[in-house]
């Protein structure tokens, strides 16, 4: 039996179903959703219930046959209960009494709030079983809120938010849903699992890899269980895509010694992150990431030769470049060379590294693109960058790194069916 601290009841031409429902649930507060005619029965209801100590309120619809008017008044009833401070899990909506417009409107107005539904039927009715329930034969039917099973609009919106990398809004939506869904309900289980998934990918998207690892591990396990329990093809497809992306995530963890040092996988991850910003139309953000990926690739290559781009020993630089590099990049404070992007690639080329050679061979093309990046408001200029610049810089970067599109990890796409 559902325990109710508050009820919203539609009151029709007979008080008996309402009396039965209130006696059954024994709420602390009842909001009567009534017409101007049926509201007169509230006094009789209060007189005949076993425990008449409940507080009550009334929301009265002027035209009980007008669906819009009924819906507007039903919303007020729901808001009134919420205003009394009752949690959705503690509210029961009984839609037995009233006109068809009243009962339909009451369900429509409350179905997405996470309330439990109740209906008073009976074993015997007048008019050969087609009329009203005969007094004394009533039975309360507790109904699972269909919203808890389907939540069609919420599922659709969550999928859109997740697939467009709006993770903060997605998490806020999940928390709203969980505040209304019963803990043991199918919907509650699913969205609790998805909460970890959203947190994990949000952390990954902001380069907080260590924080992402725990949430992604928990989220994957939870969604796998939900997909198995619900026999949902869309969830199984999501699990497969998630497993594929996490395989790459684990490669980053391994190559970076637990996200502690730069590695080639981090370069790839950064380019994939740039792609997501470009999908959002944030080309300045995307190009800033591509620039950092180009810089990081050189740092990784130099590190493979035991040279730190930000703390290089002049003796590690070939004699052909040493005097120039000392003059331009030596830091007296750190007693080391601090090599910027272009100098790092020149050094790689001089050391015979193919990466440096490919960079320098692109000549004016690279310089023009880097100049465009420097004009960005996120770098040194005031010019907003567009898709064309993004595409050119990205194509050049992939060419320099000899990277194929298939190497770039993709976040999974969430599809939530009914």
N, C-alpha and C positions, 0 to 999 in steps of 0.2 A: 504493500500500500504506500502510495506517495504521501509524504507529510507536507502539509500546506500551512504556511504562516499567513498567507494572504490569498484572496480569491477575487476574480472578476467574474460576475455571474450575469448572464442575460436573463431578464425577468419578463415573462410573457403574461398571458391571461390567467394562469393558474399558479399559485405559490408552491404547490406540493413538490415539484422537482427541485426547486431551490432549497426548500427545507431539508429534503433528503440529502442533497449535496453538502450543505453546510454541516449537518449532523455527522456526515461521513468524514469530512476533512477537519472539522473543528478549527477553523482559522482564527487568527487574532484580528484580522481586518478583512472586510468585504466591501468591494466597490460594486454597487448595483448599476448595471447598464440597462436602463429602462426607458419606456416611452412615457409620455405625459399621463397616459391612462394606467399603465401597469405600475408606476411608481407608488401608487396608493396602496399596493400590496406589501410594501416593505414593512409596514407596522405589523401586519399579520405574520409575516415571516419571522420577525424578531420575537413575536409572542410565542410561536410554536416550536422554535428550535430548542434542542435540549440545553444548549449552553448559549444563553443570549447575551453574554458579556463581551462579545466581539465589537470592535469599533467599526464604523461603516461610513461610506461616502456614497454619493449618487451622481451619476452622469446621465442626463436626460436628453433624449433625441426627440426633436419636435415632430418629425415625420418618420415613423418607423418603417415606411415602405420606400423611402428614398435611400438608395444604397450609399450615395456620396455623403449624405447627412449622417447616416448610421456609422460610416467609416470614420468620419471626422470626430464624432462623439466617442467611438470606441478607442481612438487614439488618445483622447483625453483621459479615458478610464485607465489605460495602460500607463500613461504618464503620471497619473495620480498615485497608482500603486508604487511606481518607481520612486516618486517623490516621498513616499512614506519610508523609503529605505530598505525595501525588501529585495533580496537577491532573486534573480530569475528562477533559480532552482527551487525557491520556496513559494512560487506562485502557481496556482492552478486556475485555468480558465474553464468555466463551465458554460457551454454554449447551447444548453438544452432549450431554454425558453425564448420567447420573442418571435418576431416575424422572420421569414427567411432572409430578408435584407439585413436584419439585426444580427442574426447568427453568422451569416456569411461575412459581414463586415467585421464582426468581432474576431473571427479567425484570421482574416486578412491583416487586421491591424496588430495582431499579437504573435503571429506565427514565427516571425524572425527574432523574437525577443528571448527565446529559450524557455518559455513557460511550458508546463504540462497541460494537456487538454483532458477535459472530462465531459461525459455526457450521461444523463440519466435516462435509461430506457426501462423496460419492464417485460415481464412474462405475459401480461394480459393487457389488451387495449380495447377501447370502445370501437364501434362501427366495424365489427368483424375483424378486428386486428389492425385496422387502418387508422384509427382515431387516437385519442389521448391515452396515455398509460393509466390504468385503473389504480386508484390509491391503494397502497398496501402491497403492490406487486413491483414496486420500483427496484431498479438495480443500477448501481453506479459503474460506468465503464471508464476506466482510466485509459487514455490514449497516448501513445508516444507521439510527441510533436514531430510531424513530418519534416520540419526544418532540420531536426537533429539527424535525420537520415540523408536528406538530399542537399540542403543548403545550396541550392543551384547558383544563386547570384553571388554568394560569398566564395564558392569554389572558383567560379569564373573570374572574379576579381582577383583572388589570390594568385591564380595561375598567371594572369596578365602582369601583376606587380612583380612576381618572381622572375618571369621571363624577360621583363624589361629592367631588371636589376634594381628595382625600387624596394630594397630589402627592409629598410626601416618602416615603410608603410605596410609592407607585407607582414612584418612581425606585429605591428600595431593591430592589423586586422585579425590575425590569429589570436591575439590576446583578448580582443573583443569577443570573438567566437567562443573561446574557452570560458569566458565569464558567463556565457549563457548555456553552453552545452553541459549536460550531465557528465560527470567524470567517467562513468562506465559505458556511456553511449559510444556507438561506432564513430560518430563524428568527432567526439572528444579524443578518442584514441588516435585517430588519423591526424588531427591538427596538433596534438602534442608532439607527435613524431616530426611533423613538418616544421614545427618551431625550431627544433635542433638543426634541421636542414637549412632553414633560412639563416639562422645565426652563423652556421658554419660557412656558407657561401658568402655571406656579408663580410665575415672576417677575412676570408681568402681574397675577396675583391678589394679590400683595403690593405692588403699585404700583411695582415696579422696572421701569418701562417701557423704559428704555434697555438694561438687561441682557436684557430679554425680546426686543427687536427682533432681535438676532443669532440667538438660539436658534430663534425662530419661523421666521425666514427659512430657516435650514438644515433645520429639521424639516419644513417644508412641501415643500421640494424633495425631501427624502429619501422622504417618504411618497408623494408623487406618483410617484416612480420605482418604489417598491415596488408601488403599486396597478397600475401599468402592467405591471410584470414578472410579478406574481402573478395578474393578471386577477381581482382580488377586488372584488366589488360593494360589500361593506361598507367597504373602504378607500376606494373611489371616493366613497362617500357622505360619509365622514369628511373627505376632502379638500375636497369641496364646502362643507361646513359650516365647515371651517377657513378656507377662502378668504373666506367671508362675514364671519367674525369679524375676520380680518386686514384686510379692507377698512376696517372701523371703526377698528381699531388704527392704521392708516396715517393716517386722518383726525385722530386725536388728535395724532399726531406732527407733522402739517402745521399744525394750528391752534395748537399749543402751541410752535411753533418748535423742534421737537426736544425736547419735554418740559421746556421751560424756563420756561413761563409758564402761568397758569391760563387755561382756555378752557371754553366750553360743553360740548365733547365730554368733558372731564374730569368735569364734573358728571354727565353721562349714564353714564360709566364707573363712577363711584362708586355710583350707584344700582344698576347691574347687579351690582356687587360686593356691595352690601347684600343683593340678592336671593339671591346664592349663600350668604351667611351664614344667611339665613332658611331656605333649603333644608336646611341642616344643623341647624336648630333653635336657632341661636345668635342669639336675638332681641335681646339686649343689644348684641352686636357689630353686628348689622344696623341697629338704631336709631341707634347712634353714627355710623354711616356716613351714614344719611339726614340726620341733623342737620348733619353736615359738608357734605353735598351742598347743603342749604338755605342754609347759610352761604356756601359757595363760589359758588352762583348769584348771590347779592347782590354778592359781591366781583367777579365777572366783569362784571356789569352796571355796577357803579361804575367798573371799569377802562375800560369802553367810553366813559366820560365823563371819563377821565383823573383819576379819583379813586381813591386807594389807601385801602381801608378801614382798614388798619393804620397809615397814615401820611398822613392827610388834612390839607390846609391849611384852617384855619377859614374862610378867605375863599371856599372852594369850597362852603360850606354856605349855603343861603338864609338871609336875615336872620331869617325867622320861627323858625328852629331854632337859629341860631348861638349865642346866649348860653347856652341850655340845654346844648347839646352841648359848648361850651367848659367850662362848669361841671362837667359829668359825665364827659367823656371826654378832656379835654386832658391830655397828658403833658408835664410840665415838662422831664423828662429828654430827650425826643425833640423837644420843641417842635412837636408835631403831635397831631391827634386820632386816637384808637384806637377805632374804632367796633365794638361788638359786633353780633351778628346783628340784634336787633330795631331798633337804631338805624340800621343799614345800610338796612333796608327802609323805615323812616320817611323817611330821606333820599331814597331812590329815589322814593317816593310824592310827596314834596314837589317833586321835580324833574320830575314828570310821567311817570315811567317806569311803564308798565303792570304790570311785575312787582311793584313796590312796592305799587301799588294793589290787585292781587289778593291779596297777602299780608295787607294790613291789612283787607281786606273780609271775611276769614275770621274775624276777631275772636277770640271766646272759643274757637272750635274750635282755632285755632292755639295759643293760650296754654295750653289744657288739654293738648294733646299735648306741647308743649315742657316743661310742668311734669312730665308723666309721664316724659319723657326725663331731666330733671334728677334725678328720684327713682331712676334706675338706679344700680346699683353701679359702673358705668363712668363715671358723671358725678359727682353729689354725694350720692347717697343709698345705700340698702341694699336696694332693692326689685328683684327680678328681673323683667324685662319679658317679656310673652308675645305670642302671635301676634296677638291682637286689637289691642293697642296698635300693633304693627308695621304691621298692615294699615291702620289708621286714619291713622297718620302717613304711610305711603307714598302712600295715596290722596290725602291733602291736598297732599303735595309735588308729585305729578304734576299736580294741578289748578292749583296755583300756577304751575308751570313750563309749563303747557299742553303737557304731554308725552304722547305716545301710547305704549302698550306696545310697538308695533312698532319704536320708535326704540331700544329697549334691546338692546345686543349680547348674544349668548348664546355661551358656550363650546361647542365642538362636542362631540357625544356619540360616544364610541368604541365601536364594535361589531367584535369580532374573531371571525369564524367559524372553522370547522375547516379 
